[in-house]
Amino acid sequence: MRDTLLRPRVLVPAVALAAVAVVVVVVAVVGVGGEDPAPATASPTPAGGETPEVVTAGVPFADRLVVYNGRSHYGDEQVFREFEARTGVRIELRGGTAGELGERLAQEGADTPADLLITTDLANLWRAEQQGLLQPVTSETLRTQVPERLHADDGAWWAVSTRLRVPLVATERVRPEAVTGYESLGDPAFAGRTCLRTSNSEYNQSLVADMIAKRGPQATEALLRSWMANDPDILGSDGEMLAAMAAGDCDVGLANHYYLGRALKDDPSFPVAPAWPDQGGAGAHANVSGVGVVRGSDAVPTAVALMEWLTSPPAQEQIVSRSEFAANPQVPPPAHIASWADVRIDPIAVEEAGPLLDEAVAMMLAVGWR
């Protein structure tokens, strides 16, 4: 057991945190002793033969939470400071890349000090869930604030934000309507004029895994081979891709939408635009950043309270100011990308795409995607 100091707190659902300073959380803590505990839940209904302990108002709350934060470079730490101010719970953020944090949790095992993991991309969330690093939890507030398609079936993780991985065009040389879907990246008209991020990118791996799940392996491989036939420049990051497009080094790329959103916020005349794919069909591929309670945490009710806060409208408004889309459907995009609100999206099929990640990587390498 971890040496965690507790003191009584009273919490209200996170949707009301903007208006009041008292907090009430209704969450159940899983029974102890099972190798595969049932989700912590707001319902006292027995699960899997076990009767969960129901924790309600007045439950002791931890003095602090340790958060492994794979979003530490996103500039949204103020959200945690506000939670501290509203509740008195101290938040200790420990940053790192998503991959580093997953490896750290796996190595630390039951001795990890972490209570929450916040990470980017389906690949990282799914792997953490499959490795048993996350404790399934739920609450009425989380279910209200996060749509069903944006959390794990068992509550092991819950989306905090969503992002679209879409084709981009250099507006000085290509009209956005010339690119209509992901197939356009393989259009011979753009031979020698495309750029892609490396196949090491988890964003690309998740996109391809989702394509395999929805299109099938043969169609997906044919699509990737058409991309490679255009001899794309392979770059190290989405930011590097935007810079190359603005400089005239390539005309069509593939990136997460928020990189472009931030560039346009800084410079509305930035010469790159999204080319929203498949708007008459499936729509633009949508992925998530998410949060989950680390298995073995001694502060589950406090951790769930923070999750409820992160998905509440006041916190979501701060998160989307960085050009991401909210997980909570009550929160619109920020003003500088408000016109993107009506884009047709194709949410990632998490449970189907997750098991296909290894196949996706193998396929990308087989077609020559470095």
C-alpha positions in Angstrom: 0.0 0.0 0.0 1.1 3.5 -0.7 1.7 6.0 2.1 -1.1 8.4 1.2 -2.4 10.9 3.7 -6.2 11.2 3.8 -8.5 13.8 5.2 -12.3 14.2 4.9 -13.5 16.2 1.9 -16.9 16.8 0.4 -17.2 17.0 -3.4 -19.9 18.0 -5.8 -20.2 16.8 -9.4 -17.6 18.4 -11.6 -20.2 20.2 -13.7 -20.9 22.3 -10.7 -17.3 23.0 -9.8 -17.4 26.3 -11.7 -20.1 27.6 -9.4 -19.4 26.1 -6.0 -16.4 25.2 -3.9 -17.8 22.2 -2.2 -17.3 18.9 -3.9 -19.5 15.7 -3.7 -18.4 12.6 -5.6 -20.5 9.4 -5.8 -18.2 6.6 -6.9 -17.8 3.0 -5.9 -14.4 1.4 -5.1 -13.8 -2.1 -6.4 -13.6 -5.0 -4.0 -10.2 -6.2 -3.0 -8.7 -9.5 -3.7 -9.8 -10.4 -7.2 -7.3 -10.7 -10.0 -9.6 -8.8 -12.3 -11.7 -6.4 -10.2 -15.0 -5.1 -11.4 -15.3 -1.4 -12.4 -15.7 1.1 -9.6 -19.2 2.4 -10.1 -21.8 4.8 -8.8 -24.2 1.9 -8.7 -24.3 -0.5 -5.7 -25.4 -3.3 -7.9 -23.1 -6.4 -7.4 -20.8 -7.1 -10.4 -19.2 -10.4 -11.1 -20.4 -11.9 -7.9 -18.7 -9.2 -5.8 -20.5 -6.4 -3.9 -18.6 -3.2 -4.4 -18.1 -0.9 -1.5 -20.2 2.2 -2.3 -18.4 5.5 -1.2 -20.6 8.6 -1.0 -20.5 12.1 0.3 -18.1 12.6 3.2 -15.6 9.9 2.0 -12.0 10.7 3.0 -10.2 12.4 0.2 -6.5 12.3 -0.5 -4.4 15.3 0.3 -2.7 14.9 -3.1 -2.8 13.0 -6.4 0.2 12.0 -8.5 -0.6 12.4 -12.2 1.6 10.9 -14.9 0.9 13.4 -17.6 1.7 12.6 -21.2 0.1 15.9 -22.3 2.7 17.9 -20.4 3.7 19.7 -23.5 0.2 20.8 -24.3 0.2 23.8 -22.0 -2.9 22.9 -20.1 -1.5 22.7 -16.6 -3.7 25.6 -15.4 -6.6 23.1 -15.4 -5.0 21.2 -12.6 -4.2 24.4 -10.6 -7.8 25.3 -10.7 -8.8 21.9 -9.3 -6.3 22.5 -6.5 -7.8 25.8 -5.8 -11.4 24.5 -5.7 -10.7 21.3 -3.7 -7.5 21.8 -1.7 -6.1 18.6 -3.2 -2.5 19.0 -4.3 -1.8 17.8 -7.8 1.7 16.5 -8.5 2.3 16.4 -12.3 5.0 14.1 -13.6 5.6 14.5 -17.3 7.0 12.4 -20.1 6.2 11.1 -23.5 3.2 8.7 -23.7 5.5 5.8 -24.3 7.8 6.6 -21.5 5.0 6.9 -19.0 3.5 3.6 -20.0 6.9 1.9 -19.6 7.4 3.5 -16.2 4.0 2.3 -15.0 4.7 -1.2 -16.2 8.2 -1.3 -14.5 6.9 0.2 -11.2 4.0 -2.2 -10.9 2.3 -2.2 -7.6 4.9 0.3 -6.2 4.0 3.1 -8.6 3.2 6.4 -6.9 0.8 7.3 -9.8 -2.9 7.7 -9.2 -3.8 8.9 -12.7 -2.5 8.4 -16.2 -3.2 11.1 -18.9 -2.0 10.1 -22.3 -2.5 10.7 -26.0 -3.8 8.4 -28.7 -5.7 5.2 -28.8 -2.5 3.2 -29.1 -1.3 4.2 -25.6 -4.7 4.0 -23.9 -5.4 0.6 -25.4 -2.0 -0.8 -24.5 -2.2 0.5 -20.9 -5.6 -1.1 -20.6 -4.4 -4.4 -22.0 -1.4 -4.5 -19.7 -3.7 -4.1 -16.7 -2.3 -0.8 -15.7 -5.6 1.0 -15.5 -8.4 0.5 -12.9 -11.9 0.5 -14.5 -14.1 3.3 -12.9 -17.3 5.0 -13.7 -19.7 7.6 -12.2 -22.9 9.2 -13.2 -21.1 12.5 -13.9 -18.5 10.8 -16.2 -21.3 9.0 -18.1 -23.1 12.3 -18.5 -20.1 14.3 -19.7 -18.4 11.8 -22.0 -20.3 10.0 -24.8 -20.3 6.3 -24.9 -18.1 6.1 -28.0 -15.4 8.1 -26.2 -14.6 5.8 -23.2 -13.6 2.2 -22.7 -16.4 -0.3 -22.4 -15.3 -1.1 -18.9 -14.4 2.4 -17.9 -10.6 1.8 -17.9 -10.1 5.2 -19.7 -12.2 8.2 -20.6 -11.5 10.7 -23.3 -10.5 14.2 -22.4 -10.2 15.6 -25.9 -10.5 14.5 -29.6 -8.4 15.3 -32.6 -8.8 14.7 -36.3 -6.0 13.3 -38.5 -6.7 14.8 -41.9 -5.0 15.8 -45.2 -3.7 19.3 -45.4 -3.0 21.4 -48.5 -0.6 24.3 -49.2 -3.1 26.9 -50.2 -0.8 28.9 -52.5 -0.4 25.8 -54.8 -3.4 23.5 -54.1 -7.1 24.1 -53.8 -8.6 22.3 -50.7 -11.4 20.9 -52.9 -8.7 19.1 -55.0 -8.2 16.8 -52.0 -11.4 14.9 -51.1 -10.2 12.0 -49.1 -7.3 9.9 -47.8 -7.1 8.4 -51.3 -6.0 11.8 -52.6 -2.6 11.3 -50.9 -2.1 8.6 -53.5 -3.3 10.6 -56.5 -0.6 10.6 -59.2 -1.2 14.3 -59.7 0.6 14.9 -56.4 3.6 12.6 -57.2 6.7 14.1 -55.5 4.6 16.7 -53.7 3.4 14.9 -50.6 4.8 14.6 -47.1 4.0 12.3 -44.3 5.1 11.8 -40.7 7.3 8.8 -40.0 5.6 5.4 -39.5 6.9 5.5 -35.9 4.2 8.0 -35.1 1.4 6.5 -32.9 -1.0 8.8 -34.6 -0.3 7.2 -38.0 -0.3 3.7 -36.5 -3.7 4.2 -35.0 -5.1 5.7 -38.2 -3.9 2.6 -40.2 -5.2 0.2 -37.5 -8.6 1.9 -37.7 -8.5 1.6 -41.5 -7.8 -2.1 -41.3 -10.7 -2.5 -38.9 -13.1 -0.7 -41.2 -11.8 -1.2 -44.8 -10.1 -4.5 -44.4 -6.4 -5.3 -44.8 -6.3 -5.6 -48.6 -7.9 -2.3 -49.2 -5.8 -0.6 -46.6 -2.6 -2.0 -48.0 -3.5 -0.9 -51.5 -4.2 2.6 -50.1 -0.8 2.8 -48.4 1.0 1.6 -51.4 -0.6 4.4 -53.5 0.7 6.9 -50.9 4.2 5.4 -51.1 4.1 5.4 -54.9 4.0 9.3 -54.7 7.4 9.2 -53.1 6.5 11.3 -50.0 9.0 13.2 -47.9 9.0 11.4 -44.5 9.3 14.0 -41.7 9.7 13.7 -37.9 6.7 15.6 -36.7 3.5 17.2 -37.7 5.0 20.6 -36.8 7.9 19.9 -39.2 5.4 19.0 -41.9 3.5 22.3 -41.5 6.8 24.2 -41.8 7.7 22.3 -44.9 4.4 23.0 -46.5 4.5 26.7 -45.7 8.1 26.8 -47.2 7.0 25.2 -50.4 8.8 21.9 -49.9 5.6 19.8 -50.2 2.0 20.6 -51.1 -0.1 17.9 -49.5 0.3 16.4 -46.0 -1.4 14.5 -43.3 -1.5 15.8 -39.7 -3.6 16.2 -36.6 -5.8 19.2 -37.0 -4.7 21.1 -33.8 -1.2 21.7 -35.1 -2.8 23.7 -37.9 -5.3 25.3 -35.6 -2.5 26.6 -33.4 -0.6 27.9 -36.5 -3.7 29.7 -37.7 -4.3 31.2 -34.2 -0.8 32.7 -34.3 -1.1 33.7 -38.0 -4.5 33.7 -39.6 -2.8 34.0 -43.0 -0.7 30.8 -42.6 -0.7 29.3 -46.1 -2.0 25.8 -45.2 -5.6 24.6 -44.9 -7.4 21.4 -43.9 -8.9 19.3 -46.7 -11.7 17.5 -44.8 -11.8 13.9 -46.0 -14.7 11.8 -47.0 -17.4 14.3 -46.1 -19.9 12.5 -48.2 -19.0 9.2 -46.6 -17.4 8.1 -43.3 -15.7 11.4 -42.5 -12.4 12.4 -40.9 -10.6 10.0 -38.7 -11.0 11.0 -35.0 -8.7 9.9 -32.2 -8.6 10.8 -28.5 -6.5 11.9 -25.5 -7.7 10.2 -22.4 -7.3 9.7 -18.7 -7.5 6.6 -16.5 -7.1 5.7 -12.8 -3.9 3.7 -12.2 -4.6 0.2 -10.9 -3.8 0.1 -7.2 -4.3 3.8 -6.4 -5.2 4.5 -2.8 -7.1 7.6 -3.9 -9.7 6.4 -6.3 -12.5 8.8 -5.3 -10.2 11.7 -5.5 -8.9 10.6 -8.9 -12.4 10.2 -10.2 -13.2 13.7 -9.0 -10.3 15.0 -11.0 -11.5 13.1 -14.1 -15.0 14.6 -13.6 -13.4 18.0 -13.5 -11.3 17.5 -16.6 -14.4 16.5 -18.6 -16.6 19.3 -17.2 -17.4 22.4 -19.4 -15.1 24.9 -17.5 -12.1 22.6 -17.8 -12.9 21.5 -21.4 -13.1 25.1 -22.5 -9.5 25.6 -21.3 -8.4 22.3 -23.0 -9.9 23.3 -26.4 -8.2 26.7 -26.3 -5.2 24.7 -27.5 -7.2 23.9 -30.7 -8.3 20.4 -29.8 -12.0 19.3 -29.8 -13.8 18.7 -26.5 -14.8 15.2 -25.4 -17.8 16.8 -23.7 -20.3 17.6 -26.5 -21.6 20.6 -24.6 -18.3 22.5 -25.4 -17.9 24.0 -28.9 -14.5 24.5 -30.6 -12.7 27.8 -29.8 -13.4 30.8 -31.8 -10.4 30.6 -34.1 -11.5 27.2 -35.4 -15.2 27.6 -34.9 -15.9 27.0 -38.6 -14.6 23.4 -38.1 -17.4 22.5 -35.8 -19.6 20.9 -38.5 -16.9 18.6 -40.0 -18.2 15.0 -40.4 -16.0 12.7 -38.3 -15.3 9.0 -38.2 -14.6 8.1 -34.5 -11.9 5.5 -34.1 -13.2 2.0 -33.4 -11.2 1.5 -30.3 -12.0 -2.1 -29.4 -11.6 -3.2 -33.0 -8.5 -1.1 -33.9 -6.5 -1.7 -30.8 -5.8 -5.4 -31.4 -4.7 -4.5 -35.0 -1.9 -2.1 -34.0 0.9 -4.6 -34.5 -0.6 -5.6 -37.9 -0.7 -1.9 -38.8 2.9 -1.3 -38.0 4.0 -4.4 -40.0 1.9 -3.3 -43.0 3.4 0.2 -42.9 6.9 -1.2 -42.9 6.0 -3.7 -45.7 4.9 -1.0 -48.1 8.1 1.1 -47.4 6.7 3.7 -45.0 9.8 4.6 -43.1 
